[in-house]
Amino acid sequence: MANILVQKLTKSFGDNLALSEIDLAIPNGSFVVLLGPTGAGKTTLLRLISGLERPDSGRVFIDDTDCSGQTPAERNVAMVFQQYSLYPHMSVRENLAFPLKSRMLSVTESEINQKIETIAQTLRIDHKLSNKSTELSGGEMQRVAIGRALVRNPNIYLMDEPLSSLDAKLRSELRVELTRIQRDIGGTFLYVTHDQIEAMTMATHIGVLEKGKLIQFGTPKEVYDDPSSVSVAARLGQPRINILDASVFPGSPKKAKLIGFRPEQLELGGGGLDTFVKRVERLGDQTRLHLSLGELSIVTVTDPHTDLKAGDSLSIKPKDPFFFDSDGKRI
Amino acid sequence: MSFSVTAPSPRTKLISGLIVGLYALVTLAPLLWIIATGFKSGQDSIHYPPKVLFEPTMEGYVNLFTTRTRIPSDQPPKDTTSMTWYEEIVYKKGEIIAEPSKYGERFLNSTVIGFGSTALCMFLGTIAAYAFSRFKVPLKDDLLFFILSTRMMPPIAVAIPIFLMFKNLGLNDTYFGMIMLYTAVNLSLSVWLLKGFMDEIPVEYEEAALIDGYTRFEAFIKVVLPQAITGIASTAIFCLIFAWNEYAFAVLLTSGDAQTAPPFIPTIIGVSGKDWPAVAAGATLFLVPVMVFTVLLRKHLLRGITFGAIRK
């Protein structure tokens, strides 16, 4: 386990600037989730930290050691690849044992077996240990890939959307399980996901990447409650935040170009602007209302047992909304 | 019966079976003829019209492995019961065995040179193909084209320069010289074929191995090679078949110690000119190692031949 420090990391592929001057400090034992649209540079950042890719400039420190010239093996990092990358000529057991058999570690055969059994039980693949790795379903492969990272005790675990191809039930179970493992071993995790629930529940810190830049870094609560820009605000929240022209609602600050309010940041029926209910979606634990304000659409949540129905009119008033300037920056 | 859009109908199966059977007959007939000739007597082998049914004899095989002289006319008749079976065959034709022939040695030479050059070719080809497939090599495309261009003319076109070079370097009639020559000829093919196979192996596996605490070389040995085995096996068969069957260079560059079987077999001469049963027997035995090698690697070969057709 270690502190990771990323300093002014820049990487481009041809004319394509993948990362530009990223500064990031990952404290020992933290669970950092990277969020960002496709192509934002999340995977590149993981690969640069792992040593699979060399940066154009900038440095990576692991526990104050500059590891710029080090191989992935020397950095002692574990990584779960997005496309699993299980060794196809090996069984599940051999796949899990492979990292432990490296010359970098000297693990005895009985220790290896014990570790494999434990991890396999945790990830519920113990009945598949003797299968060939090509004879697994996508979800099982992904769990073996996670297991191959977890059998070790590396400086940092790098995970590139490790739960993405699991079904919803297994996903939520493993989400809890991974969090428990991380707290138990005190491991440092850098975790890429598109899943909002994973980000909010697992992370101790969230970093939002966009176009190769780290645009916000903080605790999940900070990032959700205090987004630094429109794109950060739009990244989290389900249903998504409503972004409208600031002039729609009276009382906006002068410089504000856009106003943003999450579904729950809306006072319903207490005066303000009048809207029509376009559609009512009852999800069970909550009810979503799709409102139309002239040409504009607004989504909000309300009491699950609401009597509102399509065609009703409803007045709305944002409470403590976010305002953004013309560059999308928070005011 | 289940209905399937993709499975061939019985009629299609019958027609394609007939075509394949006919083709097999045409290609295998000469082979069967050679095998049969090996078991014919000298007269039967040149009988006209050719005999399909004949009395099999081991004469050809005995002649292949021995050199013989006529029994001197003043020698008293011998008792055939104390003779071995092959001495008896020779004796009945009025000959006695003088010494073993050179066929065994030539066969061994072929084995050393054929398998030696194949092994060397696979070793060099695999690492070269890996490098071309994975690393940034300056002028990669030009180099690959240059390597391929060495196959654009028949190797025998450079026979005279090679002959002179071998003569000056003292490589004539040596194992080393022949192994180097066949390796050089085969290397371009093996680099090209193997590069295709290496390109098919996703680089992610090596990256995973690097992360798992292995060096690049260890990753190559433990992760890339096991997956490249199909390609290596089928390429090895192509290389071996060429080196094993090569005739022109062998005639030109070997005559004694390192002579391979192909130039030796046609020189087998019996008492009355060409000894066709012995020649056929030599050719038959000569087929065996390549056949065994191919059968052993068969399951890999099938995919090797169709590779490229199924690339994602």
Interface residues (C-beta under 8 A of the other chain):
Chain A: S50 G51 L52 T71 P72 A73 N76 V77 A78 M79 F81 Q83 S85 Y87 P88 H89 F98 P99 S102 R103 M104 L105 R148 R152
Chain B: P202 E204 Y205 E207 A208 A209 L210 I211 D212 G213 Y214 T215 E218 V223 P226 Q227
